[in-house]
């Protein structure tokens, strides 16, 4: 028996030399070793000696170097070239639109916009590459610290953040401007999901649900205090969808969300400050205030009407009063310059881009990795689809930024989140089976 184990281990050692992903070595040893043991036992029952049975099993398995190379092809780091192509396309569109914008705005500060955008993009790309090679499982081990840090910063945010258009979003530290609420919108759902994933998957009870609600409620209250309704809505929607996905309790989540959402909307409509209700309802009748709140909606529709299929060209004069807002609505600028055809291609490209992210889910076997992919995909979907809707001028104009294309420091976070998502995909075939979890959810205890 000892000789048998030594020879099997010797074979497996030579095979594992060819497999670069060390994390799966034990899995391969278990799988192939058990298979060889079964073949040896079968042959011994047929009357073979132990030596003959071992020789037969090794011969059937084949050259360990060849087998190892085959296993390496199955268990190696992957690159999602389709998503990288999509990101590269958005990057080109972003830089092109920014160049057209700055060359058509005859003010000195226009060059500052372009340089700033390039710097934001470079920082974002560096972060994306770093997170692609970062072991995403470390996120789970530090989730509590991340949650406590960001929630704490949000709670003191009203004391240190200046009011900008009625919202307290930005911190200025050592000459750097930090968009705290946007960072929280992206990062906190990941932290909360990391903390609660195993608890909700293994024990769906009152305590687990209450803990999840509390973890969401604390930063939500801070976002409410900061009057950042847009980031609050995106954060709340993402965490609700993630809760339903983790627990698979879609109906339960829908009922609870409907009740809570009604309360929030009631509060929104009662809040007269900054004319929020008017800004949301203006699309119902743009003629009521064509030069006020409805001006942007009406101007966008006029621009789209004048663009035609082929646009007005890169030397378009731009609307005199609206031109300063073009980078807030890059889809409008794209159609103005290149026409409706470019807008249709952008729509199809975004749908394909989001669908590519969704198709990653069944390919990632690690439950925690799937949670990261799902959370990031939901957040991109909410922002991209609403940004496309604003491009029509038919929906309320709010401060939802177009990921990757729109101007602002938000692109740093978007490239970073994409890097984290690609990092999960990169390791999908090198995570040990022993670390994968997918326990069924129990029924809710009374």
Secondary structure as GFF3:
##gff-version 3
##sequence-region A 1 446
A	DSSP	alpha_helix	2	17	.	.	.	ID=ss1
A	DSSP	three_ten_helix	22	24	.	.	.	ID=ss2
A	DSSP	alpha_helix	25	45	.	.	.	ID=ss3
A	DSSP	alpha_helix	50	61	.	.	.	ID=ss4
A	DSSP	alpha_helix	64	74	.	.	.	ID=ss5
A	DSSP	alpha_helix	81	104	.	.	.	ID=ss6
A	DSSP	alpha_helix	109	132	.	.	.	ID=ss7
A	DSSP	alpha_helix	137	141	.	.	.	ID=ss8
A	DSSP	alpha_helix	143	160	.	.	.	ID=ss9
A	DSSP	beta_strand	170	173	.	.	.	ID=ss10
A	DSSP	beta_strand	176	179	.	.	.	ID=ss11
A	DSSP	alpha_helix	180	202	.	.	.	ID=ss12
A	DSSP	alpha_helix	206	225	.	.	.	ID=ss13
A	DSSP	alpha_helix	229	247	.	.	.	ID=ss14
A	DSSP	alpha_helix	250	270	.	.	.	ID=ss15
A	DSSP	three_ten_helix	273	275	.	.	.	ID=ss16
A	DSSP	alpha_helix	276	281	.	.	.	ID=ss17
A	DSSP	three_ten_helix	282	284	.	.	.	ID=ss18
A	DSSP	three_ten_helix	286	289	.	.	.	ID=ss19
A	DSSP	alpha_helix	295	307	.	.	.	ID=ss20
A	DSSP	three_ten_helix	323	328	.	.	.	ID=ss21
A	DSSP	alpha_helix	330	338	.	.	.	ID=ss22
A	DSSP	alpha_helix	340	358	.	.	.	ID=ss23
A	DSSP	three_ten_helix	361	363	.	.	.	ID=ss24
A	DSSP	alpha_helix	367	390	.	.	.	ID=ss25
A	DSSP	alpha_helix	410	426	.	.	.	ID=ss26
A	DSSP	three_ten_helix	433	435	.	.	.	ID=ss27
###
